[in-house]
Structure formats: C-alpha cells, structure tokens
Amino acid sequence: MKKYKVQRLYFNKPGYKYTLLSNLTLEQAQAHCSDPETSSSTCTSRYKRSLTRKHGPWFDCYAEDN
C-alpha cells in the first residue's frame, strides 16, 4: 500500500519543502490538505496568520512518501 507525506511549500522559497506529516494513507493526506487552515490564503488562526507575515504565502500539499 502506498504511503504519503504532507509538505509545506513557501512561494518565496522555491524548492524548499518542509515535511509536516509522513506515513499517511491517501485519504489522510487528502483530508489534511482540504482543511482551510493548510493555506495562507484561507487560514484564520492567529498562528497561521503570523506564519504568513513571517515567511510569506505558503500551502500544504501531499506527495508519495518513499
């Protein structure tokens, strides 16, 4: 069974990928990434807004975990 990881990508840091979660099922990875709090353009929490101010626009995505 394939496993997936969730990574955070920053628009101002091309090529930089920070792994947040790993060893997930496809359904778990998709559920995480469909949450509005996983993108700087839709997040509302104080912490996530401060992250955006500090690092610029970002979003979470998933990829196959090798």
MODELLER restraints for C-alpha pairs under 7 A, 6 or more apart:
rsr = mdl.restraints
at = mdl.atoms
rsr.add(forms.Gaussian(group=physical.xy_distance, feature=features.Distance(at['CA:3:A'], at['CA:23:A']), mean=5.22, stdev=0.5))
rsr.add(forms.Gaussian(group=physical.xy_distance, feature=features.Distance(at['CA:3:A'], at['CA:24:A']), mean=5.30, stdev=0.5))
rsr.add(forms.Gaussian(group=physical.xy_distance, feature=features.Distance(at['CA:3:A'], at['CA:25:A']), mean=5.33, stdev=0.5))
rsr.add(forms.Gaussian(group=physical.xy_distance, feature=features.Distance(at['CA:3:A'], at['CA:26:A']), mean=6.83, stdev=0.5))
rsr.add(forms.Gaussian(group=physical.xy_distance, feature=features.Distance(at['CA:3:A'], at['CA:64:A']), mean=6.01, stdev=0.5))
rsr.add(forms.Gaussian(group=physical.xy_distance, feature=features.Distance(at['CA:3:A'], at['CA:65:A']), mean=5.37, stdev=0.5))
rsr.add(forms.Gaussian(group=physical.xy_distance, feature=features.Distance(at['CA:4:A'], at['CA:22:A']), mean=6.10, stdev=0.5))
rsr.add(forms.Gaussian(group=physical.xy_distance, feature=features.Distance(at['CA:4:A'], at['CA:23:A']), mean=5.64, stdev=0.5))
rsr.add(forms.Gaussian(group=physical.xy_distance, feature=features.Distance(at['CA:4:A'], at['CA:24:A']), mean=4.91, stdev=0.5))
rsr.add(forms.Gaussian(group=physical.xy_distance, feature=features.Distance(at['CA:4:A'], at['CA:25:A']), mean=5.99, stdev=0.5))
rsr.add(forms.Gaussian(group=physical.xy_distance, feature=features.Distance(at['CA:4:A'], at['CA:26:A']), mean=6.18, stdev=0.5))
rsr.add(forms.Gaussian(group=physical.xy_distance, feature=features.Distance(at['CA:4:A'], at['CA:29:A']), mean=6.53, stdev=0.5))
rsr.add(forms.Gaussian(group=physical.xy_distance, feature=features.Distance(at['CA:4:A'], at['CA:62:A']), mean=6.49, stdev=0.5))
rsr.add(forms.Gaussian(group=physical.xy_distance, feature=features.Distance(at['CA:4:A'], at['CA:63:A']), mean=5.53, stdev=0.5))
rsr.add(forms.Gaussian(group=physical.xy_distance, feature=features.Distance(at['CA:4:A'], at['CA:64:A']), mean=4.33, stdev=0.5))
rsr.add(forms.Gaussian(group=physical.xy_distance, feature=features.Distance(at['CA:4:A'], at['CA:65:A']), mean=4.43, stdev=0.5))
rsr.add(forms.Gaussian(group=physical.xy_distance, feature=features.Distance(at['CA:5:A'], at['CA:19:A']), mean=6.91, stdev=0.5))
rsr.add(forms.Gaussian(group=physical.xy_distance, feature=features.Distance(at['CA:5:A'], at['CA:21:A']), mean=5.44, stdev=0.5))
rsr.add(forms.Gaussian(group=physical.xy_distance, feature=features.Distance(at['CA:5:A'], at['CA:22:A']), mean=4.06, stdev=0.5))
rsr.add(forms.Gaussian(group=physical.xy_distance, feature=features.Distance(at['CA:5:A'], at['CA:23:A']), mean=6.11, stdev=0.5))
rsr.add(forms.Gaussian(group=physical.xy_distance, feature=features.Distance(at['CA:5:A'], at['CA:24:A']), mean=6.12, stdev=0.5))
rsr.add(forms.Gaussian(group=physical.xy_distance, feature=features.Distance(at['CA:5:A'], at['CA:29:A']), mean=6.84, stdev=0.5))
rsr.add(forms.Gaussian(group=physical.xy_distance, feature=features.Distance(at['CA:5:A'], at['CA:62:A']), mean=5.48, stdev=0.5))
rsr.add(forms.Gaussian(group=physical.xy_distance, feature=features.Distance(at['CA:5:A'], at['CA:63:A']), mean=5.55, stdev=0.5))
rsr.add(forms.Gaussian(group=physical.xy_distance, feature=features.Distance(at['CA:5:A'], at['CA:64:A']), mean=6.20, stdev=0.5))
rsr.add(forms.Gaussian(group=physical.xy_distance, feature=features.Distance(at['CA:5:A'], at['CA:65:A']), mean=5.24, stdev=0.5))
rsr.add(forms.Gaussian(group=physical.xy_distance, feature=features.Distance(at['CA:6:A'], at['CA:19:A']), mean=5.90, stdev=0.5))
rsr.add(forms.Gaussian(group=physical.xy_distance, feature=features.Distance(at['CA:6:A'], at['CA:20:A']), mean=5.58, stdev=0.5))
rsr.add(forms.Gaussian(group=physical.xy_distance, feature=features.Distance(at['CA:6:A'], at['CA:21:A']), mean=5.08, stdev=0.5))
rsr.add(forms.Gaussian(group=physical.xy_distance, feature=features.Distance(at['CA:6:A'], at['CA:22:A']), mean=6.36, stdev=0.5))
rsr.add(forms.Gaussian(group=physical.xy_distance, feature=features.Distance(at['CA:6:A'], at['CA:29:A']), mean=6.32, stdev=0.5))
rsr.add(forms.Gaussian(group=physical.xy_distance, feature=features.Distance(at['CA:6:A'], at['CA:60:A']), mean=6.53, stdev=0.5))
rsr.add(forms.Gaussian(group=physical.xy_distance, feature=features.Distance(at['CA:6:A'], at['CA:61:A']), mean=5.58, stdev=0.5))
rsr.add(forms.Gaussian(group=physical.xy_distance, feature=features.Distance(at['CA:6:A'], at['CA:62:A']), mean=4.35, stdev=0.5))
rsr.add(forms.Gaussian(group=physical.xy_distance, feature=features.Distance(at['CA:6:A'], at['CA:63:A']), mean=6.62, stdev=0.5))
rsr.add(forms.Gaussian(group=physical.xy_distance, feature=features.Distance(at['CA:7:A'], at['CA:17:A']), mean=5.91, stdev=0.5))
rsr.add(forms.Gaussian(group=physical.xy_distance, feature=features.Distance(at['CA:7:A'], at['CA:18:A']), mean=5.24, stdev=0.5))
rsr.add(forms.Gaussian(group=physical.xy_distance, feature=features.Distance(at['CA:7:A'], at['CA:19:A']), mean=4.26, stdev=0.5))
rsr.add(forms.Gaussian(group=physical.xy_distance, feature=features.Distance(at['CA:7:A'], at['CA:20:A']), mean=5.48, stdev=0.5))
rsr.add(forms.Gaussian(group=physical.xy_distance, feature=features.Distance(at['CA:7:A'], at['CA:60:A']), mean=5.49, stdev=0.5))
rsr.add(forms.Gaussian(group=physical.xy_distance, feature=features.Distance(at['CA:7:A'], at['CA:61:A']), mean=5.46, stdev=0.5))
rsr.add(forms.Gaussian(group=physical.xy_distance, feature=features.Distance(at['CA:7:A'], at['CA:62:A']), mean=6.00, stdev=0.5))
rsr.add(forms.Gaussian(group=physical.xy_distance, feature=features.Distance(at['CA:8:A'], at['CA:17:A']), mean=5.73, stdev=0.5))
rsr.add(forms.Gaussian(group=physical.xy_distance, feature=features.Distance(at['CA:8:A'], at['CA:18:A']), mean=5.10, stdev=0.5))
rsr.add(forms.Gaussian(group=physical.xy_distance, feature=features.Distance(at['CA:8:A'], at['CA:19:A']), mean=6.41, stdev=0.5))
rsr.add(forms.Gaussian(group=physical.xy_distance, feature=features.Distance(at['CA:8:A'], at['CA:20:A']), mean=6.87, stdev=0.5))
rsr.add(forms.Gaussian(group=physical.xy_distance, feature=features.Distance(at['CA:8:A'], at['CA:58:A']), mean=6.82, stdev=0.5))
rsr.add(forms.Gaussian(group=physical.xy_distance, feature=features.Distance(at['CA:8:A'], at['CA:59:A']), mean=5.66, stdev=0.5))
rsr.add(forms.Gaussian(group=physical.xy_distance, feature=features.Distance(at['CA:8:A'], at['CA:60:A']), mean=4.36, stdev=0.5))
rsr.add(forms.Gaussian(group=physical.xy_distance, feature=features.Distance(at['CA:8:A'], at['CA:61:A']), mean=6.45, stdev=0.5))
rsr.add(forms.Gaussian(group=physical.xy_distance, feature=features.Distance(at['CA:9:A'], at['CA:16:A']), mean=6.39, stdev=0.5))
rsr.add(forms.Gaussian(group=physical.xy_distance, feature=features.Distance(at['CA:9:A'], at['CA:17:A']), mean=5.15, stdev=0.5))
rsr.add(forms.Gaussian(group=physical.xy_distance, feature=features.Distance(at['CA:9:A'], at['CA:18:A']), mean=6.71, stdev=0.5))
rsr.add(forms.Gaussian(group=physical.xy_distance, feature=features.Distance(at['CA:9:A'], at['CA:58:A']), mean=5.50, stdev=0.5))
rsr.add(forms.Gaussian(group=physical.xy_distance, feature=features.Distance(at['CA:9:A'], at['CA:59:A']), mean=5.58, stdev=0.5))
rsr.add(forms.Gaussian(group=physical.xy_distance, feature=features.Distance(at['CA:9:A'], at['CA:60:A']), mean=6.25, stdev=0.5))
rsr.add(forms.Gaussian(group=physical.xy_distance, feature=features.Distance(at['CA:10:A'], at['CA:56:A']), mean=6.97, stdev=0.5))
rsr.add(forms.Gaussian(group=physical.xy_distance, feature=features.Distance(at['CA:10:A'], at['CA:57:A']), mean=5.93, stdev=0.5))
rsr.add(forms.Gaussian(group=physical.xy_distance, feature=features.Distance(at['CA:10:A'], at['CA:58:A']), mean=4.23, stdev=0.5))
rsr.add(forms.Gaussian(group=physical.xy_distance, feature=features.Distance(at['CA:10:A'], at['CA:59:A']), mean=6.72, stdev=0.5))
rsr.add(forms.Gaussian(group=physical.xy_distance, feature=features.Distance(at['CA:11:A'], at['CA:57:A']), mean=5.66, stdev=0.5))
rsr.add(forms.Gaussian(group=physical.xy_distance, feature=features.Distance(at['CA:11:A'], at['CA:58:A']), mean=5.86, stdev=0.5))
rsr.add(forms.Gaussian(group=physical.xy_distance, feature=features.Distance(at['CA:12:A'], at['CA:56:A']), mean=6.43, stdev=0.5))
rsr.add(forms.Gaussian(group=physical.xy_distance, feature=features.Distance(at['CA:22:A'], at['CA:65:A']), mean=6.79, stdev=0.5))
rsr.add(forms.Gaussian(group=physical.xy_distance, feature=features.Distance(at['CA:23:A'], at['CA:65:A']), mean=6.69, stdev=0.5))
rsr.add(forms.Gaussian(group=physical.xy_distance, feature=features.Distance(at['CA:29:A'], at['CA:62:A']), mean=6.07, stdev=0.5))
rsr.add(forms.Gaussian(group=physical.xy_distance, feature=features.Distance(at['CA:33:A'], at['CA:60:A']), mean=6.00, stdev=0.5))
rsr.add(forms.Gaussian(group=physical.xy_distance, feature=features.Distance(at['CA:33:A'], at['CA:61:A']), mean=5.97, stdev=0.5))
rsr.add(forms.Gaussian(group=physical.xy_distance, feature=features.Distance(at['CA:36:A'], at['CA:42:A']), mean=5.30, stdev=0.5))
rsr.add(forms.Gaussian(group=physical.xy_distance, feature=features.Distance(at['CA:36:A'], at['CA:43:A']), mean=5.60, stdev=0.5))
rsr.add(forms.Gaussian(group=physical.xy_distance, feature=features.Distance(at['CA:37:A'], at['CA:43:A']), mean=4.19, stdev=0.5))
rsr.add(forms.Gaussian(group=physical.xy_distance, feature=features.Distance(at['CA:37:A'], at['CA:44:A']), mean=6.74, stdev=0.5))
rsr.add(forms.Gaussian(group=physical.xy_distance, feature=features.Distance(at['CA:38:A'], at['CA:59:A']), mean=5.76, stdev=0.5))
rsr.add(forms.Gaussian(group=physical.xy_distance, feature=features.Distance(at['CA:38:A'], at['CA:60:A']), mean=5.35, stdev=0.5))
rsr.add(forms.Gaussian(group=physical.xy_distance, feature=features.Distance(at['CA:39:A'], at['CA:58:A']), mean=5.96, stdev=0.5))
rsr.add(forms.Gaussian(group=physical.xy_distance, feature=features.Distance(at['CA:39:A'], at['CA:59:A']), mean=4.17, stdev=0.5))
rsr.add(forms.Gaussian(group=physical.xy_distance, feature=features.Distance(at['CA:39:A'], at['CA:60:A']), mean=6.29, stdev=0.5))
rsr.add(forms.Gaussian(group=physical.xy_distance, feature=features.Distance(at['CA:40:A'], at['CA:52:A']), mean=6.06, stdev=0.5))
rsr.add(forms.Gaussian(group=physical.xy_distance, feature=features.Distance(at['CA:40:A'], at['CA:57:A']), mean=5.51, stdev=0.5))
rsr.add(forms.Gaussian(group=physical.xy_distance, feature=features.Distance(at['CA:40:A'], at['CA:58:A']), mean=5.38, stdev=0.5))
rsr.add(forms.Gaussian(group=physical.xy_distance, feature=features.Distance(at['CA:40:A'], at['CA:59:A']), mean=6.17, stdev=0.5))
rsr.add(forms.Gaussian(group=physical.xy_distance, feature=features.Distance(at['CA:43:A'], at['CA:49:A']), mean=6.88, stdev=0.5))
